[in-house]
Amino acid sequence: MKQVTILPNDANQRVDKFLTKSYPNLPQSMLYKAIRKKDIKLNGKRCEISTRLQTGDVLTMYLKDEFFVQSPKEYDFLKAPVKINVLYEDENIMILDKKPGLIVHPDEHYHFDSLIARVQHYLYDRGEYDPAQENAFAPALINRIDRNTGGIVMAAKNAETLRIMNEKVKNREMDKRYLCVVCGVPEKKHDTLAGYLEKNESQNRVYITNRKTDESRSIRTRYTVLETRRDYSLLEVELLTGRTHQIRAHMASIGHPLAGDGKYGKNADNKKSGFPYQALYAYKLTFRFTSDAGILNYLNGRTFKAEKVWFLDEFHAFPK
């Protein structure tokens, strides 16, 4: 038998989701059978798979101990550097300025160093995150950007913040602005581009078309030309939809790829610009909540800006 008390970061989860994350050695078939047979009880009573857990609830599981055995863990995030650029931080949320070259989540090539690993290491060192004290929650990123794109990324310190912010992202209750340098000078100084984006997973790239297909998704990208320097233009971009590589691919589709973009641009233009990777930065974030944000209502209306955009000095050095 095992008993577990539900902590604040575990609340509002379904019983089956919580148990699956907390006890990976427990087969799902056995989990569902145990709930049906009342071998798993909530506060001493029968529960359903879909029952939502609340802080302070007690789950009692009349199952073999072998299903709850967890191997001693070596926390991979402790192998990541602690260096992060924090624009804002409180007890609920972190707003970070990710530099180009750092991936946001681990992959097969960069298993130990990522932005989320650095965040978890940072919070662990400050005593704000201890995996041993959590049943299923770990600090998590709210949004993501490409490895070689710099800019603002949000991280949630607790499960309630993550739930609220995931909903706000879904409902587009934030205004995110990007700066980028494109090759050439767009004909229109201000425009809203529309089209369809189709992702090719094997190539890790996307394609823009004017026709809807079963695999494509609609996109809208709004830009304003801020300044031109002969062969290049500095743009502020607003994503009206948020798709993979949207800005990079959409600007390239109208003949103005981002300077330094090896995937969607031209080698000759990139070599001429001298930029080592795409000149794109998520430089400004404004919270514009249109519905209740619970514990995060205090963020509504606030704006955060990156302190330094790496390519601006280089752009202003280009001849006019």
Secondary structure, DSSP 8 states (H G I E B T S, - for coil): -EEEE--GGGTT-BHHHHHHHH-TTS-HHHHHHHHHTTSEEETTEE--TT-B--TT-EEEE-S-GGGT-------GGGGS-----EEEE-SSEEEEEE-TT--SS--SS-SS--HHHHHHHHHHHTTS--GGG-SS---EESS---TT-EEEEEEESSHHHHHHHHHHHHTT-EEEEEEEEEES--SSSEEEEEEEEEEETTTTEEEEESS--SS-EEEEEEEEEEEEETTEEEEEEEESS--TTHHHHHHHHTT--BTT-TTTS-HHHHHHHT-SS--EEEEEEEE--SS--GGGGGGTT-EEE-S--TTHHHHHHS--
